[in-house]
């Protein structure tokens, strides 16, 4: 028997500049976020206004309506569609006599429940503590002042509980950041090694639940890396919180690294973007971004804009992008696999379009490939063995003066050995 889920009502303010459809989509996403937190959304209260009220977010009439709706539905949680200030939370809790959650805390709760690796857990805790820090003031009676004392020499017993709590949080944040720095340094060494090996890095980015992890798994299956290399992929928000990197070896003897990253969402809390910046550095250093879009989502254009804005915030706005329109099997009348000027339409679930996608990736990241025809003298036979292992040999034949090869290799390798053979042609 499943445990009873807490009941909640969502609350939002539609500002005059916000279109009705965009606001409705935002409220629906809020409900989905609540569902991801295993809350049972039993109602919704909305208000049209020129601005949100600084003291209570919504007007007194709406507060009364919300209170009545919560009593009738036996709901104990009110979820607000924007980040609330400390005073708004305090005033709303006093008026409603219930737990008040804003969009930011909801997302933080999801991240807390989904974090698996030590690094992800540390990053989420930092973000939660940074969110809590300015909200200590006046939120609970227990944070009131505990006694007198004035001046630096007399502080201690007379120090406020509020200041003690703040100091504990700040000390904890400092300790967590120190632990994170060690993990970040380790990953930077790994990145430097990849750069040294000149292996291109391709990153999957996009809105949460667009199918990035499913796409990574489809590529893994296509190139037979083994089921143990697959990553968690579920039809839910923020299934992936840490970067997973897999090496994809192609039939042409070239390889690239494919990285799966945390998904984005509208109004992604600044604390989270900041906390996960070290994880998302993989995105900033990528050679190519695969912007995965759920093409069956009617709000896909908006999702694309949110992803672009987040990438700009991360400093990754100038990296080449290939748009991958996933879930084409769910989009009516959409042909797939199909390569267009916009990008590629495919279905990760069905594995349709993976080969075409990898071909597009190859054209983007392997720009130093050179197709040539060379004659290698017999006394340089080691080069035939070398190119047989490191290049794609199209034709090979033995002639009077040596071995003729038509091959595709890296330009750097061609230049490295060109003084040892005769170049017959190159493209």
Backbone torsions as a table, in degrees:
resi	resn	phi	psi	omega
1	UNK	NA	126.9	-178.9
2	UNK	-71.5	140.5	177.5
3	UNK	-66.0	148.1	178.9
4	UNK	-65.7	133.0	179.9
5	UNK	-90.2	145.9	177.6
6	UNK	-64.7	141.1	179.9
7	UNK	-90.8	143.3	-177.5
8	UNK	-142.5	155.8	174.0
9	UNK	-122.9	133.3	-179.7
10	UNK	-90.6	147.9	-175.9
11	UNK	-135.2	134.6	178.7
12	UNK	-148.4	153.6	176.7
13	UNK	-114.8	122.7	176.7
14	UNK	-93.1	107.1	178.0
15	UNK	-73.2	158.2	-174.2
16	UNK	-61.0	-31.7	-177.1
17	UNK	-79.5	-10.8	-177.4
18	UNK	-92.8	127.0	179.7
19	UNK	-68.8	151.3	-176.8
20	UNK	-60.1	-43.3	-178.2
21	UNK	-64.8	-40.8	179.6
22	UNK	-66.2	-39.4	179.3
23	UNK	-66.7	-42.8	179.5
24	UNK	-61.2	-40.7	179.0
25	UNK	-65.3	-38.0	179.2
26	UNK	-65.4	-40.6	179.0
27	UNK	-68.9	-36.7	177.4
28	UNK	-64.8	-40.2	177.2
29	UNK	-63.7	-36.7	177.3
30	UNK	-61.8	-41.3	177.1
31	UNK	-62.9	-41.0	178.9
32	UNK	-64.8	-38.1	176.7
33	UNK	-63.7	-40.5	178.3
34	UNK	-64.4	-41.0	177.5
35	UNK	-62.1	-39.3	178.6
36	UNK	-64.4	-24.4	176.5
37	UNK	-90.1	8.4	179.3
38	UNK	60.9	38.9	172.4
39	UNK	-104.5	147.0	-179.5
40	UNK	-98.9	103.6	-179.3
41	UNK	-78.2	117.1	-174.6
42	UNK	-111.2	3.6	179.2
43	UNK	-178.6	171.9	-178.0
44	UNK	-145.9	136.1	176.4
45	UNK	-124.2	125.8	179.9
46	UNK	-128.8	158.4	179.6
47	UNK	-144.8	137.6	172.9
48	UNK	-93.2	131.9	-176.9
49	UNK	-156.9	160.8	176.1
50	UNK	-74.4	-29.7	-179.7
51	UNK	-158.5	160.1	175.0
52	UNK	-80.5	147.9	-179.5
53	UNK	-77.3	132.4	-175.9
54	UNK	-64.9	-27.7	-176.8
55	UNK	-89.1	-40.1	-173.2
56	UNK	-133.1	7.7	178.1
57	UNK	71.2	-52.6	178.1
58	UNK	-117.5	165.3	-177.7
59	UNK	-72.8	167.1	-176.7
60	UNK	-62.7	-35.7	178.7
61	UNK	-64.6	-42.9	178.7
62	UNK	-68.3	-33.5	177.3
63	UNK	-62.6	-43.0	179.0
64	UNK	-64.6	-41.8	177.9
65	UNK	-62.0	-43.7	179.4
66	UNK	-62.5	-41.7	-179.3
67	UNK	-62.6	-42.6	179.6
68	UNK	-67.2	-40.8	179.5
69	UNK	-64.2	-38.9	-178.9
70	UNK	-68.4	-39.2	178.1
71	UNK	-64.9	-44.4	-178.6
72	UNK	-64.5	-37.1	-176.8
73	UNK	-92.4	-1.7	-177.1
74	UNK	56.2	42.4	179.0
75	UNK	-93.0	139.5	-178.4
76	UNK	-111.0	1.6	-177.1
77	UNK	-134.8	133.3	173.1
78	UNK	-110.4	125.3	-176.7
79	UNK	-111.3	120.4	-175.8
80	UNK	-101.5	144.2	-169.8
81	UNK	-82.1	3.5	178.3
82	UNK	-134.4	167.9	176.0
83	UNK	-76.3	126.7	-177.3
84	UNK	-93.9	149.2	176.1
85	UNK	-80.6	163.2	178.5
86	UNK	-55.7	-41.2	-179.1
87	UNK	-68.6	-35.9	177.7
88	UNK	-64.0	-43.3	178.2
89	UNK	-61.8	-46.0	-178.4
90	UNK	-61.5	-46.5	-177.8
91	UNK	-68.0	-40.0	-179.8
92	UNK	-68.1	-40.0	177.6
93	UNK	-63.7	-37.3	178.7
94	UNK	-67.4	-40.0	-178.9
95	UNK	-73.2	-41.3	-172.5
96	UNK	-93.7	-19.4	-177.6
97	UNK	54.7	48.0	179.4
98	UNK	-151.5	177.0	177.7
99	UNK	-79.5	132.4	179.6
100	UNK	-112.9	126.2	179.8
101	UNK	-123.4	138.7	173.6
102	UNK	-105.2	174.4	-175.9
103	UNK	-58.6	-39.8	-178.9
104	UNK	-62.0	-48.0	-178.9
105	UNK	-65.4	-33.6	177.9
106	UNK	-61.7	-46.4	179.4
107	UNK	-66.1	-39.5	177.6
108	UNK	-62.1	-38.6	178.3
109	UNK	-63.7	-40.3	178.4
110	UNK	-63.5	-46.5	179.9
111	UNK	-60.8	-39.1	180.0
112	UNK	-62.2	-41.6	-177.3
113	UNK	-75.6	-23.2	-175.5
114	UNK	-97.6	-15.6	-176.8
115	UNK	-62.6	129.1	-178.0
116	UNK	-113.6	-46.9	-177.1
117	UNK	-80.4	162.2	-179.9
118	UNK	-61.6	-41.1	-178.5
119	UNK	-64.2	-44.1	179.8
120	UNK	-62.2	-41.2	179.9
121	UNK	-64.0	-41.0	178.6
122	UNK	-64.6	-43.0	-178.2
123	UNK	-64.9	-41.5	179.7
124	UNK	-66.1	-40.3	179.7
125	UNK	-64.5	-40.2	176.2
126	UNK	-59.2	-45.9	-179.0
127	UNK	-63.2	-41.3	179.4
128	UNK	-64.1	-43.8	-179.2
129	UNK	-66.2	-38.7	177.0
130	UNK	-65.6	-34.0	176.2
131	UNK	-67.8	-40.7	-176.1
132	UNK	-70.7	-35.3	-169.6
133	UNK	-51.1	-52.3	-179.4
134	UNK	-75.7	-6.9	-176.5
135	UNK	-100.5	8.5	177.0
136	UNK	-71.4	-32.2	-170.9
137	UNK	-63.7	112.8	170.7
138	UNK	71.3	7.5	-177.5
139	UNK	-73.7	-29.1	-179.9
140	UNK	-137.5	148.8	179.6
141	UNK	-61.5	-28.5	-178.7
142	UNK	-66.8	-11.9	179.6
143	UNK	-93.3	8.3	178.8
144	UNK	-69.3	168.9	-177.5
145	UNK	-70.2	141.5	-171.9
146	UNK	-102.1	-7.5	-178.1
147	UNK	169.2	-179.3	-174.7
148	UNK	-86.3	-149.8	-176.8
149	UNK	104.0	131.9	178.5
150	UNK	-142.1	151.1	-179.2
151	UNK	85.2	154.6	-175.3
152	UNK	-63.4	-35.8	-176.6
153	UNK	-67.4	-29.9	-176.1
154	UNK	-94.1	3.9	-177.8
155	UNK	-76.4	153.0	-178.9
156	UNK	137.4	-92.7	179.0
157	UNK	-62.3	-34.3	-179.3
158	UNK	-90.4	2.5	-179.6
159	UNK	-67.8	144.5	-177.9
160	UNK	-70.5	150.7	175.7
161	UNK	-63.6	-32.9	177.9
162	UNK	-59.7	-45.8	-178.3
163	UNK	-69.0	-34.8	176.3
164	UNK	-64.0	-45.8	178.4
165	UNK	-60.9	-43.3	179.6
166	UNK	-61.7	-42.4	-178.7
167	UNK	-65.5	-41.3	178.5
168	UNK	-61.1	-43.3	-179.1
169	UNK	-64.7	-45.3	-179.6
170	UNK	-63.0	-39.7	177.9
171	UNK	-65.2	-40.3	180.0
172	UNK	-65.7	-42.0	178.1
173	UNK	-60.6	-43.5	-180.0
174	UNK	-61.8	-41.6	179.9
175	UNK	-66.9	-41.2	179.4
176	UNK	-64.3	-42.1	-179.9
177	UNK	-64.0	-35.7	178.2
178	UNK	-64.2	-42.2	177.2
179	UNK	-64.4	-40.0	-179.6
180	UNK	-65.7	-37.0	-179.5
181	UNK	-60.4	-36.2	179.2
182	UNK	-66.3	-41.4	178.9
183	UNK	-67.4	-39.4	179.3
184	UNK	-64.1	-42.2	179.7
185	UNK	-61.0	-38.8	179.1
186	UNK	-64.3	-42.0	-178.5
187	UNK	-70.3	-32.7	177.9
188	UNK	-64.5	-36.0	176.1
189	UNK	-63.7	-40.6	178.2
190	UNK	-63.0	-41.1	179.1
191	UNK	-64.0	-42.7	179.9
192	UNK	-61.0	-37.4	178.7
193	UNK	-66.0	-39.7	177.6
194	UNK	-63.0	-44.2	179.5
195	UNK	-61.6	-39.1	179.2
196	UNK	-61.9	-36.9	179.6
197	UNK	-82.7	-3.4	177.6
198	UNK	57.1	41.3	177.5
199	UNK	-94.8	122.5	-179.9
200	UNK	-63.4	146.2	178.2
201	UNK	-113.4	126.2	178.4
202	UNK	-117.7	127.2	-176.5
203	UNK	-113.0	135.4	172.6
204	UNK	-86.6	122.9	177.3
205	UNK	-130.8	164.2	177.4
206	UNK	150.3	179.1	-178.8
207	UNK	-67.0	150.5	178.8
208	UNK	-59.9	140.3	178.3
209	UNK	69.7	23.2	176.0
210	UNK	-83.5	-12.3	177.6
211	UNK	105.0	26.3	-178.4
212	UNK	-64.8	-47.4	-178.9
213	UNK	-67.0	-37.3	176.9
214	UNK	-63.1	-37.8	179.0
215	UNK	-67.2	-43.1	176.8
216	UNK	-58.3	-45.2	179.7
217	UNK	-64.3	-36.0	178.8
218	UNK	-64.9	-39.1	177.0
219	UNK	-67.1	-41.0	178.3
220	UNK	-60.0	-44.7	179.7
221	UNK	-66.0	-38.5	-178.5
222	UNK	-63.2	-37.8	-176.2
223	UNK	-106.0	20.0	167.1
224	UNK	52.4	50.2	177.3
225	UNK	-82.0	-16.9	-179.2
226	UNK	106.8	144.7	-177.5
227	UNK	-61.8	-26.8	-178.8
228	UNK	-69.6	-13.0	179.0
229	UNK	-90.8	-9.0	-178.4
230	UNK	-72.1	157.6	-178.2
231	UNK	-112.6	166.1	178.6
232	UNK	-63.4	128.6	178.3
233	UNK	-137.9	111.7	179.6
234	UNK	-132.2	154.0	179.2
235	UNK	-81.3	70.6	179.3
236	UNK	-155.8	161.6	-179.0
237	UNK	-70.5	136.5	174.2
238	UNK	56.0	46.2	174.7
239	UNK	-68.4	-28.7	-178.8
240	UNK	-111.4	125.2	178.6
241	UNK	-119.3	-9.3	179.5
242	UNK	-126.1	156.0	-179.3
243	UNK	-78.6	126.3	175.2
244	UNK	-112.2	131.1	-177.1
245	UNK	-118.7	130.9	178.2
246	UNK	-127.8	140.8	176.7
247	UNK	-88.6	123.9	-178.9
248	UNK	-107.2	111.7	178.9
249	UNK	-94.3	127.5	-176.3
250	UNK	-98.7	159.7	179.3
251	UNK	-60.1	-23.8	-179.0
252	UNK	-86.0	17.3	177.0
253	UNK	70.7	7.2	173.5
254	UNK	-95.6	158.4	178.5
255	UNK	-144.5	157.0	174.8
256	UNK	-144.0	161.8	178.4
257	UNK	-98.0	129.2	178.7
258	UNK	-111.6	120.5	-174.4
259	UNK	-113.6	131.5	174.6
260	UNK	-97.3	136.7	-176.2
261	UNK	-127.2	167.7	177.5
262	UNK	-61.6	140.3	-180.0
263	UNK	-76.1	159.8	179.3
264	UNK	-101.7	165.8	178.2
265	UNK	-151.9	154.0	178.9
266	UNK	-63.6	143.1	-177.1
267	UNK	56.9	38.5	175.8
268	UNK	-59.8	124.2	-175.3
269	UNK	-54.0	134.8	-179.8
270	UNK	-57.7	-36.2	179.5
271	UNK	-59.2	-38.7	-178.7
272	UNK	-72.2	-43.1	178.4
273	UNK	-59.0	-42.6	-179.4
274	UNK	-67.7	-42.8	-177.8
275	UNK	-67.8	-37.3	-177.3
276	UNK	-90.8	7.8	-177.4
277	UNK	-59.0	-38.2	-179.4
278	UNK	-64.8	-40.5	177.3
279	UNK	-65.5	-39.9	-176.0
280	UNK	-81.3	0.6	174.5
281	UNK	-61.4	-24.4	176.0
282	UNK	-57.4	-35.1	179.9
283	UNK	-69.0	-43.9	-176.2
284	UNK	-64.4	-27.6	-176.1
285	UNK	-102.4	11.0	-178.3
286	UNK	-74.7	153.5	174.1
287	UNK	-85.9	-24.6	-179.1
288	UNK	-152.5	138.7	174.6
289	UNK	-106.7	130.3	171.3
290	UNK	-97.8	103.5	-179.3
291	UNK	-83.9	101.3	-175.3
292	UNK	-84.9	127.2	-176.8
293	UNK	-124.3	133.8	172.5
294	UNK	-79.8	99.7	-174.3
295	UNK	-75.2	-6.8	175.6
296	UNK	-87.7	-6.5	-179.0
297	UNK	-83.5	120.3	179.6
298	UNK	-62.5	-19.3	179.2
299	UNK	-102.3	26.1	-175.5
300	UNK	-61.7	-34.5	178.9
301	UNK	-60.7	-42.4	178.5
302	UNK	-65.7	-40.7	178.7
303	UNK	-62.1	-38.8	178.9
304	UNK	-62.3	-43.3	-180.0
305	UNK	-63.3	-41.4	178.8
306	UNK	-61.0	-43.6	179.7
307	UNK	-63.7	-43.3	178.6
308	UNK	-59.6	-44.6	-179.2
309	UNK	-62.3	-41.7	-179.8
310	UNK	-67.3	-39.5	177.7
311	UNK	-63.2	-40.2	176.9
312	UNK	-61.4	-41.2	-179.6
313	UNK	-64.3	-31.6	-179.9
314	UNK	-82.6	-6.9	-178.2
315	UNK	82.1	22.8	-178.0
316	UNK	-112.4	17.4	-175.0
317	UNK	-68.7	-19.7	-176.4
318	UNK	-96.9	3.7	-178.2
319	UNK	-81.6	139.0	178.5
320	UNK	-54.2	141.3	-176.0
321	UNK	-126.3	136.6	171.1
322	UNK	-116.4	121.2	-178.6
323	UNK	-82.9	127.4	-179.6
324	UNK	-116.8	107.5	-177.7
325	UNK	-90.2	98.2	-175.7
326	UNK	-88.1	171.1	178.7
327	UNK	61.4	32.9	178.4
328	UNK	-64.1	-22.4	177.7
329	UNK	-67.5	-18.1	178.8
330	UNK	-98.9	-6.2	-178.0
331	UNK	-94.7	116.9	-178.7
332	UNK	-61.3	137.2	175.5
333	UNK	64.6	14.7	177.7
334	UNK	-94.9	118.8	177.9
335	UNK	-74.3	144.5	178.2
336	UNK	-160.9	151.0	-6.9
337	UNK	-70.5	142.3	-178.0
338	UNK	-146.9	127.7	176.4
339	UNK	-100.2	124.5	179.9
340	UNK	-126.4	179.3	176.1
341	UNK	-64.5	-26.8	-178.7
342	UNK	-75.9	-32.3	-175.7
343	UNK	157.8	-145.9	-179.7
344	UNK	-126.4	135.1	175.9
345	UNK	-100.6	129.4	-177.0
346	UNK	-153.5	177.6	175.7
347	UNK	-132.0	107.7	178.6
348	UNK	-65.5	-35.8	-178.2
349	UNK	-61.4	-40.2	-179.7
350	UNK	-91.0	-9.8	-177.6
351	UNK	73.8	18.3	-178.0
352	UNK	-91.2	120.9	177.9
353	UNK	102.3	0.9	-177.2
354	UNK	-67.9	-43.3	179.8
355	UNK	-62.9	-42.5	178.2
356	UNK	-63.2	-39.0	178.3
357	UNK	-61.9	-47.2	-177.5
358	UNK	-64.7	-34.0	175.3
359	UNK	-62.5	-41.6	177.5
360	UNK	-64.6	-40.0	177.9
361	UNK	-61.3	-44.6	-179.2
362	UNK	-59.3	-42.2	179.5
363	UNK	-64.5	-29.3	-177.2
364	UNK	-82.4	-39.4	-172.1
365	UNK	-101.5	-21.9	179.0
366	UNK	-101.2	63.4	-176.5
367	UNK	-82.4	-6.7	-177.6
368	UNK	-100.5	13.6	178.5
369	UNK	-71.8	142.4	-179.1
370	UNK	-133.8	126.6	175.0
371	UNK	-98.1	127.4	-173.8
372	UNK	-147.6	165.3	174.0
373	UNK	-124.5	124.3	-174.9
374	UNK	-132.0	157.9	174.4
375	UNK	-117.5	115.1	-176.6
376	UNK	-101.6	121.1	179.1
377	UNK	-58.6	152.8	-177.7
378	UNK	-62.8	-29.2	-179.6
379	UNK	-75.7	-4.2	175.1
380	UNK	-112.0	34.3	-177.3
381	UNK	-55.7	-25.2	178.8
382	UNK	-61.1	-28.5	179.4
383	UNK	-69.2	-32.7	176.9
384	UNK	-62.4	-42.9	178.3
385	UNK	-64.9	-41.7	-178.8
386	UNK	-61.8	-50.3	-177.7
387	UNK	-69.8	-28.4	175.9
388	UNK	-63.5	-29.3	-178.8
389	UNK	-91.0	-32.3	-171.6
390	UNK	-110.6	-5.2	-178.9
391	UNK	-128.9	172.5	174.5
392	UNK	-98.7	114.6	-178.4
393	UNK	-90.3	118.1	179.0
394	UNK	-86.1	-45.9	175.8
395	UNK	-143.0	150.4	176.9
396	UNK	-143.4	131.9	175.4
397	UNK	-149.2	147.8	-178.5
398	UNK	-96.3	127.8	-179.1
399	UNK	-118.7	-177.3	-175.0
400	UNK	-62.5	-36.7	-174.6
401	UNK	-103.4	2.6	179.6
402	UNK	155.4	-162.8	-178.4
403	UNK	-105.0	124.5	179.0
404	UNK	-91.9	126.5	178.3
405	UNK	-121.8	132.9	164.5
406	UNK	-109.0	119.9	-170.6
407	UNK	-148.5	166.6	171.1
408	UNK	-118.7	121.1	-179.0
409	UNK	-138.8	174.3	176.0
410	UNK	-73.2	140.9	-178.2
411	UNK	-58.8	-35.9	-179.3
412	UNK	-63.5	-38.0	179.9
413	UNK	-71.2	-38.1	177.1
414	UNK	-59.6	-47.4	-178.2
415	UNK	-66.2	-33.9	-177.3
416	UNK	-63.3	-35.4	-173.3
417	UNK	-114.0	3.8	-170.8
418	UNK	-63.3	-24.2	179.0
419	UNK	-73.3	-9.7	-177.3
420	UNK	-99.0	-7.5	179.1
421	UNK	-139.0	173.0	178.2
422	UNK	-100.8	127.3	178.3
423	UNK	-87.4	120.0	179.5
424	UNK	-91.0	-36.5	176.7
425	UNK	-165.0	157.4	176.3
426	UNK	-151.9	148.7	-179.7
427	UNK	-121.0	NA	NA
